[in-house]
Structures are given as C-alpha cells and as structure tokens.
Amino acid sequence: CAKAVENVNTVLADAIMGMDSADQRGIDEAMLKADGTPNKANLGANAILGISLAISKAGAASRGIPLWKHYAEVAGNPIP
C-alpha cells in the first residue's frame, strides 16, 4: 500500500503533471507508458485506476458536463 502511494506521488504524478484533465485518453496512455508493462505490474493497477477515476471526474467538471457524458465522449459513443 505504501509503495502504491509513493508511485502515485512520484512516478505517476511526474508522468501526468501539466496535462489537460479533459484529455482522459492521453493521461491514461501516459500512465501506461510510465508503467511499461502489459498488466500494470510496475506501478500497480489500483494506483493507475485511482488516478484515472479522479482525472475523469476532474475532466468532466472542468468542461461542465456530467460524468456519464464525459465517459461517452472518451469511448466515442454517440450522445443521445
């Protein structure tokens, strides 16, 4: 658990600092690149997921849209 917190505060923070919170895909890709494994073994899947979820909420809020709409746009789904 302490290692995951350290990874969030160091390696992952360095990978995404300064990025636009509305760029969900870009942030997720930057974290995956920082991890460098296919199964997120280096930095921890839960650490990466926690940041991804927080960023998605921040990205939606920064654009003034509901979270569901943000997810739909990230996934490329048409919005009714």
PLY file of the C-alpha trace (Angstrom):
ply
format ascii 1.0
element vertex 80
property float x
property float y
property float z
element edge 79
property int vertex1
property int vertex2
end_header
0.00 0.00 0.00
2.79 2.46 0.88
4.53 1.67 -2.41
1.34 2.45 -4.35
1.04 5.82 -2.61
4.69 6.53 -3.36
4.13 5.66 -7.04
1.11 7.98 -7.22
3.03 10.84 -5.64
6.20 10.40 -7.72
6.33 8.42 -10.96
2.67 8.78 -11.94
2.47 12.42 -10.88
5.55 13.18 -12.96
4.01 11.39 -15.96
0.80 13.44 -16.00
1.68 16.76 -14.36
0.62 19.67 -16.55
-1.67 17.62 -18.78
-5.22 18.74 -19.52
-7.65 16.94 -17.20
-10.13 16.69 -20.07
-7.62 14.55 -22.02
-8.61 11.27 -20.38
-7.15 9.05 -23.08
-3.84 10.94 -23.11
-3.46 10.77 -19.35
-4.28 7.07 -19.26
-1.77 6.41 -22.05
0.92 8.42 -20.23
0.40 6.36 -17.07
0.51 3.09 -19.00
3.72 4.20 -20.70
5.24 5.12 -17.32
4.37 1.65 -16.02
5.80 -0.11 -19.06
4.13 -3.49 -18.53
1.06 -5.04 -20.16
-0.58 -5.74 -16.79
0.39 -2.60 -14.82
2.72 -4.65 -12.60
5.37 -1.96 -12.02
3.26 0.86 -10.64
0.10 -1.02 -9.68
-3.25 -1.29 -11.39
-5.09 0.17 -8.40
-2.83 3.24 -8.29
-3.34 3.84 -12.02
-7.10 3.24 -11.76
-7.45 5.61 -8.82
-5.79 8.43 -10.72
-7.78 7.65 -13.86
-11.08 7.85 -11.98
-10.11 11.09 -10.25
-9.00 12.61 -13.56
-12.24 11.60 -15.25
-14.25 13.41 -12.57
-11.99 16.47 -12.82
-12.15 16.43 -16.62
-15.93 16.32 -16.65
-16.15 19.07 -14.04
-13.70 21.30 -15.91
-15.88 21.04 -19.01
-19.12 21.49 -17.06
-20.60 18.21 -18.27
-21.95 15.18 -16.40
-19.55 12.32 -15.83
-21.60 9.93 -17.98
-21.30 12.31 -20.92
-17.53 12.60 -20.43
-17.23 8.79 -20.46
-19.41 8.55 -23.57
-17.19 11.03 -25.40
-13.98 9.27 -24.30
-15.40 5.97 -25.55
-16.51 7.55 -28.83
-20.16 6.75 -28.23
-22.83 8.97 -29.75
-24.66 11.08 -27.22
-28.47 10.99 -27.40
0 1
1 2
2 3
3 4
4 5
5 6
6 7
7 8
8 9
9 10
10 11
11 12
12 13
13 14
14 15
15 16
16 17
17 18
18 19
19 20
20 21
21 22
22 23
23 24
24 25
25 26
26 27
27 28
28 29
29 30
30 31
31 32
32 33
33 34
34 35
35 36
36 37
37 38
38 39
39 40
40 41
41 42
42 43
43 44
44 45
45 46
46 47
47 48
48 49
49 50
50 51
51 52
52 53
53 54
54 55
55 56
56 57
57 58
58 59
59 60
60 61
61 62
62 63
63 64
64 65
65 66
66 67
67 68
68 69
69 70
70 71
71 72
72 73
73 74
74 75
75 76
76 77
77 78
78 79
